[in-house]
């Protein structure tokens, strides 16, 4: 008797559960009450637009073509798969929803987004990981980083479906560049790893930000309820969509602690061990220097200064460093099981 092969057509074609999340579910579960209040009531809805070029809405938030596909006879400037935009105009700004085959991205803007006079205050995104570890993962027009490494980006299990979550939320007008008039200082806080090979410049900006309440990546004052309730909404959307795991990649020590406080755990034993070693060293240093939580979050970053002799002696941890920046493809992965079949999943070794 002929045995027909078993295969999942919708997965092979790239139709993932995350693209079926509705606008109503997004507004209800992902846009927090304080973000809704800042944006104000919805006053108009623009017709959906299908984009196939790198230029999108607003001009400062284009699509991506990481695999460098050349379409229409070898032309650049296009994305591999089209994506959908729908714009909700609100009293004080706009809510923009973008979707492609693997990701839904929701952004909130204060000001006139259609005239490119707006400020990004909020972002939440969910990305299906079904193609991670292959070049197809990079075909999404809505990603900024590659997920194609067959070892570093391999999924935890072929039997479990997972979605990666990311969030961003800052009070309007609180960005460091706006408050200080120093966009270079804001860029340092946004991406301090880019400055590690320039120790004099790094330490110049580091000394300016050290007394503040801004940790790595915190370019503005946080919207309070984004950190308090957004994970509940993400979990609910993932559960309604049928996922087994919610996953996160974290580029900063403080962000890793935040997601761990929400029930996330490490994907890999080696990363858990390395993080614990670094965490212990920071806590021991805190006993001596009485560092604030924000200052603790800078300690792992400064360990990467080159040459190592540039590290201030009082902050030198003597070995442990932070290897999971958002420059190299070695990401720090954490996950939260949300289905019964995922709850027994244990961290494994990093694929070799």
C-alpha positions in Angstrom: 0.0 0.0 0.0 1.3 3.4 -1.0 2.2 5.6 2.0 1.8 9.2 1.2 4.3 11.6 2.9 3.1 13.7 5.7 3.9 17.4 5.5 2.5 20.7 6.7 1.5 22.7 3.7 0.9 26.0 5.4 4.3 25.9 7.1 6.1 25.0 3.9 4.4 28.0 2.2 5.1 30.3 5.1 1.6 30.9 6.3 2.2 31.2 10.1 -0.3 31.7 12.9 1.0 35.1 13.9 -0.2 36.7 10.6 -3.8 35.9 11.6 -3.7 38.0 14.7 -6.5 40.6 14.3 -6.3 44.4 14.7 -8.9 44.1 17.5 -6.8 41.6 19.4 -3.8 43.9 18.9 -5.6 46.9 20.3 -7.0 44.9 23.2 -4.0 42.9 24.3 -0.9 44.5 22.9 -1.5 48.3 23.1 -1.4 49.1 26.8 -3.8 51.5 28.5 -1.2 54.2 29.0 -0.1 53.9 25.3 -3.8 54.2 24.3 -4.2 57.3 26.4 -1.1 58.9 24.9 -2.3 58.2 21.4 -5.9 59.2 22.1 -9.0 57.7 20.4 -8.9 56.4 16.9 -10.3 59.1 14.5 -9.6 57.6 11.1 -8.4 54.5 9.4 -6.4 54.5 6.2 -7.0 51.7 3.6 -4.6 48.8 3.9 -1.5 49.1 1.6 0.6 46.2 0.3 4.3 47.2 0.1 6.9 45.4 -1.9 9.7 48.0 -1.7 12.1 48.9 1.1 10.4 52.3 1.5 7.5 52.1 3.9 5.7 54.2 6.5 7.2 56.3 7.9 10.3 56.9 5.7 12.5 56.3 8.8 11.2 52.8 9.3 11.9 51.0 6.0 11.6 47.3 5.3 14.6 45.0 5.0 16.2 42.7 2.5 18.8 40.9 4.5 19.3 38.1 1.9 19.8 40.8 -0.8 17.2 39.4 -3.3 17.3 41.2 -6.6 13.9 41.2 -8.2 12.2 42.3 -11.4 15.2 41.5 -13.6 17.9 42.1 -11.0 16.6 45.4 -9.4 17.5 46.3 -5.9 15.2 48.2 -3.5 12.5 45.4 -3.2 11.7 42.9 -0.5 11.4 39.2 -1.0 7.8 38.9 0.1 5.3 41.8 0.3 4.1 43.1 3.6 0.8 44.8 4.6 0.5 48.2 6.3 -2.7 49.6 8.0 -2.6 53.0 9.6 -4.9 54.1 12.4 -4.9 57.9 12.9 -5.5 58.9 16.5 -6.2 62.2 18.2 -2.5 62.7 19.1 -0.7 60.5 16.7 -1.1 57.1 14.9 -1.0 53.4 15.4 0.7 51.5 12.5 0.4 47.7 12.0 2.6 45.9 9.6 2.4 42.2 8.7 4.2 39.8 6.5 4.3 36.0 6.4 6.3 35.6 9.7 5.9 38.8 11.7 3.4 41.3 13.0 4.8 44.7 14.1 2.8 47.3 16.0 4.2 50.8 16.5 2.7 53.9 18.2 3.6 57.4 17.1 3.0 60.9 18.5 2.6 63.6 16.0 1.8 63.6 12.3 3.1 60.4 10.8 1.9 61.1 7.3 4.0 64.3 7.1 7.0 62.5 8.8 6.7 64.7 11.9 6.2 62.1 14.5 8.0 60.4 17.3 8.1 56.7 17.9 6.9 55.9 21.5 5.9 52.3 21.4 6.6 49.1 19.6 5.6 45.5 20.1 6.3 42.7 17.7 5.7 38.9 17.4 7.8 36.8 15.0 7.2 33.2 14.2 10.4 31.2 14.5 9.5 28.3 12.2 12.2 29.1 9.7 15.0 30.1 12.1 18.3 28.5 11.4 17.7 28.7 7.6 18.0 31.5 5.1 14.2 31.7 4.8 14.1 33.3 8.2 15.8 36.4 6.7 13.2 36.8 3.9 10.9 38.7 6.3 10.8 42.3 5.4 10.2 43.3 9.0 13.4 42.1 10.7 16.5 44.1 11.4 18.8 41.2 12.4 19.6 37.8 10.7 18.2 34.6 12.1 19.7 32.2 9.6 22.7 30.6 11.5 22.0 26.8 11.5 23.5 26.5 15.0 23.1 29.8 16.8 19.5 30.3 15.7 18.2 26.8 15.7 14.8 26.2 17.2 14.6 24.4 20.5 12.2 21.8 19.2 10.6 20.9 15.9 7.6 19.6 17.8 6.9 23.0 19.5 5.8 26.2 17.8 7.3 29.3 19.1 7.0 33.1 18.6 9.7 35.6 19.5 8.4 38.8 21.2 10.1 42.2 21.4 8.9 45.5 23.0 9.9 49.1 23.2 8.2 52.0 24.9 9.3 55.5 25.9 7.4 58.6 27.1 7.1 61.3 24.4 9.8 64.0 24.5 12.0 62.1 27.0 14.6 60.8 24.5 18.2 61.6 25.6 18.9 63.5 22.4 15.8 65.7 22.8 16.5 66.4 26.5 20.3 67.0 26.3 20.6 68.2 22.8 23.3 65.6 22.3 22.3 62.9 19.8 25.7 61.2 20.1 25.1 60.5 23.7 21.7 59.0 22.8 23.4 56.8 20.2 25.9 55.6 22.8 23.1 54.6 25.2 21.1 52.9 22.3 24.1 50.9 21.1 27.0 51.0 23.6 28.7 47.9 22.1 29.5 50.0 19.0 31.9 52.1 21.1 33.8 49.4 22.9 36.8 49.6 20.5 37.1 53.4 21.1 37.8 53.5 24.9 38.3 57.2 25.3 35.0 58.0 23.5 33.2 55.2 25.4 34.4 56.5 28.8 33.5 60.1 27.9 29.9 59.1 27.3 29.9 56.5 30.1 30.8 59.1 32.7 27.9 61.3 31.5 25.3 58.6 31.7 26.6 56.8 34.8 24.9 59.0 37.4 21.6 58.9 35.5 18.7 56.4 35.6 19.2 55.3 32.0 20.6 51.8 31.5 21.9 50.4 28.2 19.3 50.7 25.5 17.1 53.0 27.6 17.2 56.1 25.4 14.0 57.5 27.0 11.9 57.4 30.1 9.8 54.2 30.1 6.0 54.2 29.8 5.2 52.6 33.2 2.6 50.1 32.2 4.5 48.7 29.2 6.9 46.9 31.5 4.1 45.9 33.9 1.4 44.5 31.7 2.7 44.0 28.1 4.0 40.5 28.8 0.4 39.4 29.8 -0.9 40.7 26.5 1.9 39.0 24.5 1.2 35.7 26.3 -2.5 35.9 25.6 -2.1 36.6 21.9 0.4 33.7 21.6 -1.9 31.4 23.5 -4.9 32.4 21.3 -2.7 31.8 18.2 -1.9 28.3 19.3 1.8 28.7 20.1 3.7 26.5 22.6 6.5 29.0 23.5 7.1 32.7 23.7 10.8 33.5 23.2 12.9 36.6 23.6 16.5 37.6 22.7 18.0 40.1 25.0 21.0 42.4 24.3 21.3 43.9 27.8 21.8 42.6 31.3 18.9 44.6 32.6 16.5 43.4 29.9 17.5 39.8 30.6 16.5 40.3 34.3 13.3 41.9 33.3 12.2 38.9 31.1 13.3 36.4 33.7 11.1 38.2 36.3 8.2 37.4 33.9 8.8 33.7 33.9 11.2 33.3 31.1 14.1 30.8 31.4 17.3 30.2 29.4 17.2 28.1 26.2 20.7 26.8 26.7 22.6 25.4 29.6 25.8 27.2 28.6 24.2 30.6 28.4 22.5 30.0 31.8 25.9 29.2 33.3 27.7 32.1 31.8 24.9 34.5 32.8 25.0 33.2 36.4 28.8 33.7 36.6 28.4 37.3 35.4 25.4 37.9 37.6 27.3 36.7 40.7 30.3 39.0 39.9 28.0 42.0 39.5 26.2 41.3 42.8 29.5 41.0 44.6 30.7 44.3 43.2 27.4 45.9 44.3 28.1 44.9 47.9 31.3 47.0 47.8 30.2 50.0 45.7 26.4 50.1 46.5 25.5 50.4 42.9 22.0 51.3 41.7 20.2 48.8 39.5 20.9 51.1 36.5 24.6 51.2 37.3 24.6 47.4 37.7 23.3 47.1 34.2 26.3 49.0 32.8 28.8 46.8 34.5 28.6 43.9 32.0 28.9 46.3 29.1 32.1 48.0 30.3 33.8 44.6 30.6 34.1 44.5 26.8 36.3 47.6 26.5 39.3 47.1 24.3 42.0 47.0 25.5 40.9 45.5 28.8 43.3 47.9 30.6 40.8 50.6 29.8 38.2 49.2 32.2 38.1 51.4 35.3 39.7 49.3 38.1 36.8 49.7 40.5 34.4 48.2 37.9 36.6 45.4 36.5 35.0 42.1 37.2 38.2 40.2 36.5 37.0 38.0 33.7 33.2 37.6 33.1 32.0 39.6 30.2 28.7 40.1 28.2 29.0 38.2 24.9 25.4 38.7 23.7 25.4 42.1 22.1 23.2 42.9 19.1 26.2 43.1 16.7 27.2 39.5 16.4 24.7 36.7 15.7 25.2 34.9 19.1 22.0 36.0 20.8 20.9 35.3 24.4 17.7 33.2 24.1 15.1 32.8 26.8 11.7 31.2 26.6 8.4 30.9 28.4 6.3 27.7 28.0 2.6 28.5 27.5 1.2 25.1 26.5 1.0 21.9 28.4 3.3 20.0 26.0 6.0 22.7 26.4 6.0 22.9 30.2 8.4 19.9 30.6 10.9 21.3 28.1 14.4 21.7 29.7 17.3 23.8 28.6 19.7 21.9 26.3 23.2 22.3 25.1 24.0 24.9 22.4 23.9 23.1 19.0 27.4 22.3 17.7 
